[in-house]
């Protein structure tokens, strides 16, 4: 069977040291075919530094011609700063093709990293953490001119001038040697003065991630005007509407856009608005996916996007203020989201926000036949809204709801569909213990968990519920599982 797998990815999976020994047993049978291992792991309380050393040593056994080609640390934290894991690779030429550690907060041994990069001629993807300065980045790039994916690290000088920044800095020349780069990210502590240095690779970029870069529209414009092949662009709203207008005028082949908030508070300043959204819809008509955080939005802008970008598969509009209507008309946002589900017939993922009545949910239930993931917050009037979705969206797999006036009647309207869903999450709604117990009784193969914020849910709560089964449920999580209910739930989680 292992002959069919060129690599293995473990995502959302807890790996402890004893578990890793079991992986090694599998490795004995599969490693002749396995090329790489991508780690998305939580070390479960163990020191992750020693764990990482063991990963590298066990999976780079030259005597048995077993050599790691991919080591991607995704959403991991290496907590033991005294462990020099980067030095554990063999001192010979490696077959390493991908090395990602941008999520690791601790410093790495830069000299060992530099030597590793220099003896890895097949390395195509390198994503560095925030501890790597621009001087160190330059040295690494000069040793890896064949890179196609680069995560830049901090993109600012080292706080300590002795940390690899002694040589004269010519970052633009370093980028000129790496013309094969198509995906660029990082910029976690950016000094904008260095930004023009990436210009030599802009013409070939298909992905540019500025989601950590606090830059202005003018600073963005200096580089984005060269990015005519860009298909994926992430940024902070610090680029403002003017920055989005520059993207729209240049990136005609853009397929994915994400605009994140510098400040996610409800009362934060308005940096991007319907102006930027309309510009993107007019300039980037091949757009397939958008995530857009803003302070307010108009129905007209959302309708314009639905007409200009009918190929949208993902539309996530996050209006950060609660229950906010169209600022120009004072009307709910029903017609805007209705236009999205009516005109974007390939839509599979939708996030809605702003002032929304049951009418918006009726639109979603009637026209959103391909919607698989729906996220709802502070929306709807009655249980009918939830019923419209659960009865109409026949392909719905994932439903996330918070702070909505939906109760037991709405919950029970989906009994016919819950076995077909991956999960349902509801928080701060109007559910009762009785309603949740009824779902558990009528659908015995569904895992139904009741969760309380204060960690006070215990057997006494359920006993009390027998007498007062109208008690409000803070959070409800229902999901399919072949293994049945979890055995390791904390005290504030109860399976019904």
C-alpha positions in Angstrom: 0.0 0.0 0.0 2.8 2.4 0.9 4.0 2.4 -2.7 1.1 4.7 -3.5 2.2 7.4 -1.1 5.0 9.8 -2.2 4.6 11.7 1.1 2.6 11.8 4.3 1.0 14.9 5.9 -0.2 14.8 9.5 -2.6 17.7 10.3 -4.5 18.5 13.5 -2.9 15.5 15.1 -1.3 15.1 18.5 2.0 13.2 18.4 3.7 12.3 21.6 7.0 10.6 21.9 5.6 7.0 22.4 3.4 7.7 19.3 6.5 8.6 17.4 8.0 5.2 18.1 4.9 3.7 16.4 5.5 5.9 13.4 9.0 4.5 13.3 7.6 1.0 13.1 5.5 2.1 10.1 8.6 3.7 8.6 10.5 0.4 8.6 7.9 -0.9 6.1 7.3 2.2 4.1 10.4 4.2 3.9 11.7 2.8 0.7 8.8 4.6 -0.9 8.3 7.6 1.4 9.9 10.8 0.2 8.9 13.3 2.8 7.0 13.9 6.0 5.2 17.2 6.8 4.7 17.7 10.4 1.6 19.6 11.8 2.2 18.5 15.3 1.6 19.3 19.0 4.1 17.6 21.2 1.5 17.0 23.9 3.5 18.6 26.8 6.8 17.0 25.9 9.9 19.1 25.1 9.5 19.5 21.4 13.2 20.2 20.8 14.3 16.7 21.6 11.3 15.3 19.7 12.4 17.2 16.6 16.0 15.9 17.0 14.6 12.4 17.0 12.5 13.1 13.9 15.5 14.2 11.9 17.8 11.5 13.1 15.4 8.7 12.6 14.3 9.9 9.2 17.8 10.5 7.8 19.4 7.1 8.0 22.1 7.1 5.3 23.1 3.5 6.0 19.7 2.4 4.8 19.5 5.0 2.1 16.7 6.8 3.8 16.9 10.5 3.6 14.3 13.2 4.6 13.2 15.4 1.7 10.5 17.4 3.4 10.4 18.9 6.9 7.6 21.4 7.3 6.8 22.6 10.8 3.3 24.0 10.6 1.6 25.6 13.6 4.2 24.1 15.9 6.1 25.5 18.9 9.6 24.3 19.6 9.9 25.2 23.3 13.4 23.9 24.1 15.7 26.6 23.0 18.8 24.7 24.1 18.3 21.9 21.5 20.2 22.5 18.3 17.8 20.6 16.0 19.0 22.2 12.8 22.5 20.7 13.3 21.1 17.1 13.2 21.0 16.8 9.5 23.8 14.7 7.9 27.0 16.6 7.1 26.9 15.2 3.6 24.9 16.5 0.6 21.2 16.2 1.4 18.1 15.5 -0.6 16.1 18.2 1.3 13.6 19.9 -1.0 11.5 21.7 1.6 12.3 23.2 5.0 9.6 25.3 6.8 10.0 26.6 10.3 8.4 30.0 10.1 6.2 29.2 13.1 9.1 28.4 15.4 9.7 31.2 17.8 13.1 30.1 19.1 16.4 31.1 17.4 18.1 28.5 15.3 21.8 27.9 14.9 22.3 30.1 11.8 25.8 28.7 10.9 24.3 25.2 10.8 21.3 26.4 8.8 23.6 28.2 6.3 25.7 25.0 5.9 22.6 22.9 5.5 21.2 25.2 2.8 24.6 25.2 1.0 24.7 21.4 0.8 21.0 21.0 -0.2 21.1 21.5 -4.0 17.5 20.3 -4.4 16.1 22.8 -1.9 13.1 24.6 -3.5 11.1 25.7 -0.5 12.6 27.6 2.5 10.4 29.4 5.0 12.3 31.1 7.8 11.2 32.3 11.2 11.2 35.8 12.7 14.7 35.4 14.2 16.3 35.5 10.7 17.5 39.0 9.8 17.8 40.5 6.3 21.5 40.1 6.4 21.2 36.4 7.2 18.4 36.1 4.5 20.8 37.5 2.0 23.5 34.9 2.8 21.0 32.1 2.6 19.6 33.3 -0.8 23.1 33.5 -2.3 23.5 29.8 -1.4 20.2 28.7 -2.8 19.6 30.4 -6.1 17.2 27.6 -7.2 14.5 28.5 -4.6 10.9 28.7 -5.8 9.2 29.3 -2.4 10.7 31.7 0.1 9.5 32.9 3.5 11.8 35.8 4.3 11.8 35.8 8.1 11.7 39.2 9.8 12.8 41.3 6.8 14.5 43.7 9.1 18.1 44.1 10.4 19.3 42.1 13.3 19.0 43.7 16.8 22.5 42.5 17.4 24.8 43.6 14.5 26.9 40.5 15.1 24.1 38.1 14.1 25.2 37.5 10.5 24.8 41.1 9.2 28.5 41.9 9.0 28.7 41.8 5.2 27.5 44.6 3.0 23.8 44.4 2.4 22.7 44.2 -1.2 19.3 42.5 -0.8 18.2 43.4 -4.3 21.2 41.6 -5.8 20.3 38.5 -3.7 16.8 38.5 -5.1 18.2 38.9 -8.6 20.1 35.6 -8.1 16.8 33.9 -7.2 14.7 34.6 -10.3 12.9 31.2 -9.9 10.9 32.4 -6.9 7.2 32.3 -7.5 5.9 32.3 -3.9 7.0 34.9 -1.4 5.9 35.3 2.2 7.3 36.2 5.7 7.9 40.0 6.3 7.0 39.4 10.0 8.8 42.5 11.3 9.3 44.4 8.1 11.3 47.5 7.7 9.6 49.0 4.6 12.8 50.6 3.3 13.9 47.1 2.2 10.6 46.3 0.4 11.8 47.5 -3.1 14.5 44.8 -3.0 12.0 42.2 -3.9 11.3 43.9 -7.3 13.6 41.5 -9.3 11.3 38.5 -8.6 8.0 40.3 -8.8 7.4 39.6 -12.5 7.3 35.8 -11.8 5.4 35.8 -8.6 2.2 33.9 -8.4 1.7 34.1 -4.6 2.6 37.1 -2.4 1.7 37.1 1.3 1.9 40.4 3.2 -0.4 39.3 6.0 2.2 40.2 8.6 3.5 43.3 6.8 2.3 46.7 8.1 2.9 48.7 4.9 1.1 51.6 3.3 -0.6 51.8 -0.1 2.3 53.7 -1.5 4.8 51.1 -0.3 2.7 48.3 -1.7 2.3 50.1 -5.0 6.1 50.3 -5.6 6.2 46.4 -5.9 2.7 45.3 -6.8 2.9 47.2 -10.2 5.4 44.5 -11.3 3.3 41.5 -10.2 1.3 40.9 -13.3 1.2 37.1 -12.9 -0.1 37.2 -9.3 -2.8 34.7 -8.5 -2.8 34.7 -4.7 -2.4 37.9 -2.5 -2.8 38.2 1.2 -2.4 41.6 3.0 -3.3 43.7 6.0 -5.9 46.4 5.7 -3.1 48.9 6.2 -2.8 49.0 2.4 -6.2 50.7 2.4 -8.6 51.0 -0.5 -5.8 52.7 -2.6 -3.6 49.6 -2.2 -6.5 47.4 -3.4 -7.1 49.7 -6.3 -3.4 49.2 -7.3 -3.8 45.4 -7.0 -7.0 45.5 -9.2 -5.3 47.6 -11.9 -2.3 45.2 -12.1 -3.2 41.7 -11.1 -5.7 40.7 -13.7 -5.2 36.9 -13.1 -5.8 37.1 -9.3 -7.7 34.1 -8.0 -7.4 34.5 -4.2 -7.5 37.6 -2.0 -7.4 37.9 1.7 -7.5 41.2 3.6 -6.9 40.9 7.3 -7.5 43.6 10.0 -4.6 45.4 11.7 -7.1 46.0 14.6 -10.0 43.6 14.9 -11.9 45.7 17.4 -15.4 46.7 16.5 -14.7 50.4 16.9 -11.3 50.4 15.0 -10.6 52.9 12.2 -12.0 52.2 8.7 -9.1 51.3 6.5 -10.8 49.3 3.7 -14.4 49.6 2.5 -16.8 49.0 -0.3 -14.5 51.1 -2.5 -11.7 48.5 -2.4 -14.1 45.6 -2.8 -15.7 47.2 -5.9 -12.2 47.9 -7.4 -11.2 44.3 -6.9 -14.4 43.0 -8.5 -13.9 45.2 -11.6 -10.2 44.5 -12.0 -9.9 40.9 -11.0 -12.8 39.1 -12.7 -11.1 35.7 -12.4 -11.3 35.8 -8.6 -12.3 32.5 -7.0 -11.8 33.2 -3.3 -12.0 36.2 -1.1 -11.8 36.9 2.6 -12.4 40.5 3.4 -12.4 42.2 6.9 -13.9 45.6 7.0 -15.9 48.0 9.3 -18.8 48.5 7.0 -20.1 47.4 3.6 -22.9 48.2 1.2 -25.4 46.0 -0.6 -24.5 47.6 -3.9 -20.8 46.7 -3.5 -21.6 43.0 -2.7 -24.0 42.8 -5.6 -21.4 44.3 -7.9 -18.9 41.7 -6.9 -21.5 38.9 -7.5 -22.0 40.1 -11.0 -18.3 40.8 -11.9 -16.9 37.6 -10.3 -19.5 34.9 -10.9 -16.8 32.2 -10.6 -16.4 32.8 -6.9 -16.1 29.5 -4.9 -15.4 31.1 -1.5 -16.9 34.4 -0.3 -16.2 35.4 3.3 -17.1 39.0 4.2 -16.4 39.8 7.8 -18.0 43.1 8.9 -16.4 43.6 12.3 -19.2 45.7 13.9 -22.3 43.8 15.1 -25.6 44.1 13.3 -24.4 46.8 11.0 -26.7 47.7 8.1 -25.9 49.1 4.7 -24.4 52.6 5.7 -25.9 54.3 2.7 -29.5 52.9 2.8 -29.8 51.8 6.4 -31.2 48.4 5.1 -30.1 44.9 6.1 -27.4 43.2 4.0 -29.9 40.6 2.8 -29.9 41.6 -0.8 -26.1 41.7 -1.1 -25.6 38.1 0.2 -28.7 37.0 -1.7 -27.0 38.2 -4.9 -23.8 36.2 -4.0 -25.7 32.9 -3.7 -27.8 33.6 -6.7 -25.1 34.8 -9.1 -22.1 32.8 -7.9 -23.4 29.3 -8.8 -20.2 27.5 -7.9 -20.1 28.8 -4.3 -19.0 26.2 -1.7 -17.9 28.4 1.3 -19.7 31.4 2.7 -19.3 33.6 5.7 -22.0 36.2 6.4 -22.0 39.2 8.7 -23.7 42.6 9.2 -27.4 43.2 9.9 -29.2 40.1 8.4 -32.8 39.0 8.7 -34.3 35.6 8.0 -34.7 36.7 4.4 -30.9 36.3 3.8 -31.1 32.8 5.1 -34.1 32.1 2.8 -31.9 33.2 -0.1 -29.0 30.9 1.1 -31.3 27.9 1.5 -32.9 28.4 -1.9 -29.9 29.2 -4.0 -26.8 27.9 -2.1 -27.2 24.3 -3.2 -23.4 23.7 -3.4 -22.5 25.5 -0.1 -20.5 23.1 2.0 -19.2 25.4 4.7 -21.3 28.3 6.2 -20.2 30.6 9.0 -22.8 32.9 10.7 -22.4 35.5 13.5 -24.9 38.0 15.0 -27.5 37.3 12.3 -31.1 36.1 11.8 -34.4 36.9 13.5 -36.0 33.5 14.3 -35.5 29.7 14.1 -36.9 29.9 10.6 -33.5 31.2 9.5 -31.7 28.1 10.6 -34.5 25.9 9.2 -34.1 27.5 5.7 -30.4 26.6 5.7 -30.7 23.1 7.1 -33.5 22.2 4.7 -32.2 24.0 1.6 -28.4 23.5 1.6 -28.4 19.8 0.8 -24.6 19.7 0.5 -23.8 21.5 3.8 -20.9 19.8 5.7 -19.7 22.4 8.2 -21.9 24.9 10.0 -20.5 27.4 12.5 -23.0 29.7 14.3 -22.4 32.2 17.1 -24.4 34.8 18.9 -27.6 34.2 16.9 -31.2 33.9 18.3 -31.6 30.3 17.2 -33.0 27.8 19.7 -34.2 24.2 20.0 -36.8 24.5 17.2 -34.1 25.5 14.7 -31.7 22.9 15.9 -34.3 20.1 15.6 -35.2 21.1 12.1 -31.9 19.6 10.9 -32.3 16.1 12.2 -32.7 14.7 8.7 -29.3 16.1 7.7 -26.9 15.9 10.6 -25.6 12.4 9.8 -24.5 13.8 6.4 -22.5 16.7 8.0 -19.0 16.9 9.3 -19.9 19.1 12.2 -22.2 21.7 13.7 -20.9 24.3 16.2 -23.2 26.7 18.0 -22.2 29.1 20.7 -24.1 31.9 22.6 -27.4 31.0 21.0 -30.7 30.0 22.7 -30.3 26.3 22.9 -31.4 24.3 26.0 -30.1 21.0 27.4 -33.5 19.5 26.5 -33.0 20.3 22.8 -29.5 18.9 22.7 -30.5 15.8 24.6 -33.3 15.3 22.0 -30.8 15.4 19.2 -28.6 12.9 21.0 -31.6 10.6 21.7 -32.8 10.6 18.1 -29.4 10.4 16.4 -27.5 7.9 18.6 -24.5 7.6 16.2 -23.8 11.4 16.4 -21.4 12.7 19.0 -23.1 15.6 20.9 -21.0 17.6 23.2 -22.1 20.4 25.6 -19.4 22.8 26.5 -19.3 25.5 29.2 -17.0 28.5 29.3 -16.4 28.5 33.0 -15.4 24.9 33.2 -18.3 24.2 35.6 -20.1 21.5 33.7 -20.1 18.3 35.6 -22.5 15.5 36.4 -24.4 17.8 38.7 -25.3 20.0 35.7 -26.8 17.1 33.9 -28.6 15.9 37.0 -30.0 19.5 37.4 -31.0 19.4 33.7 -33.3 16.5 34.5 -35.3 18.8 36.7 -34.7 22.0 34.6 -34.0 20.9 31.1 -34.6 24.4 29.8 -31.1 25.3 31.1 -29.2 27.3 28.5 -26.3 25.6 26.7 -23.3 27.9 26.2 -21.7 25.8 23.4 -22.8 22.8 21.3 -20.5 20.8 19.2 -21.9 17.9 17.1 -19.8 15.8 14.8 -19.5 12.5 13.0 -16.9 10.1 14.3 -16.2 6.5 13.5 -14.6 6.1 16.9 -17.5 7.4 18.8 -17.4 10.0 21.7 -14.0 11.2 22.8 -12.6 9.5 25.9 -10.3 12.4 27.0 -12.8 15.3 27.3 -12.1 17.8 30.1 -14.6 18.3 32.9 -16.3 21.3 31.2 -17.2 19.1 28.2 -20.0 16.5 28.5 -21.1 14.0 26.0 -24.9 13.6 25.8 
